[in-house]
Amino acid sequence: MTTARSDLARVVETLRNAERLVVSTHVNPDGDAVGTALGLAHLLHGMGKRDVVCMMQDPVPALYAWLPGADWFISPAGDPVDCDCFVMVDAATTPRLGDAAPWIAHAQTLLTIDHHLEDHPEGDIQFVDPTYAAAGEIVTELFATADVPLTQAAAACLYTAIVTDTGSFQYHSTRPRTHEMAARLVAAGIDVAGISSRLFDSMSPGKYRLLARVMTRTRLIADGRAAYSEVYPTDFDDTGADGDDLNNLANYARAIEGVEVAMVFRSLGPALTKVSLRATPAFDATRVAGFFGGGGHTGAAGATLPLPLHQAKHVVLERVKACFDGAC
């Protein structure tokens, strides 16, 4: 895999030279996607930009709806409009944007800001660096590069981006720079305890009931080194949970002593299954997700397979076993 990297000064120059900008991120947005996109929008406002559109295919998950600026996002439905710069954050290939991708054809410049490993990242100007634990780290650095003060609102968005994508700084992607970036954000006056409570210390009754089902169905394989469970469409009707409530459910099985990788399989239809993986430093989750066309990080990855759940589960678990045997 390759790493594409333009320097931060060039990114800032590109942003300064643009008048009308569109900021977008990937489908099924997580905390890093939403927080980074909003953090960048706050940066652009701090640079004096007034014609900034935040857009993504899917609605903001309820878990992040409190972020300052969350109501700025619009749907890509309707006719695209011309812009000077389309900024793709937390993604490096245009299909990841879903329905927002056609807007890129109406932009003079595609700027990519991401931290995932990709074979062929897209963008006229790219800052794609997998040494960053979260895309939110990159935008935090952009504030300093652009000499724009970090507002409390921007810091709340970017701290959410970093803390969610590092699992509260528990994932092995966390580096000294990660804590340095977080320190800058805390210094901007954010309510660390309040943010953490919103993100990690509460769940809806529906999620609680769904979690109970997932835990009851959890099975161990590979001598206890892997765990998996599954979710069916009827579970949402039965528990009152929604798609957002699936976030990080695999973490609970990963916490079982001896488990190096945990998976949750979700049936999306008769011939479509999504698998989410969470792994310890002993296992690289991308070796499984990437094999099936997905991606992510070594500690957190996912893929969508064009197979019914029982078949998807079989091939993924076989791939996991092969990895344990050194054959992946």
Secondary structure, DSSP 8 states (H G I E B T S, - for coil): -B--B--HHHHHHHHHH-SEEEEE--SS--HHHHHHHHHHHHHHHHTT--EEEEE-SS---GGGTTSTTGGGEE---S----EEEEEEES-SSGGGGGGGGGGGGGEEEEEEEE-S-BSS---SEEEE-TTSS-HHHHHHHHHHHHT----HHHHHHHHHHHHHHTTTTTSTT--HHHHHHHHHHHHTT--HHHHHHHHHS---HHHHHHHHHHHHH-EEETTTTEEEEEE-HHHHHHH---GGGGTTTHHHHHTSTT-SEEEEEEEEETTEEEEEEEE-TTS-THHHHGGGT-EE-SSEEEEEESS-HHHHHHHHHHHHHHHHTT--
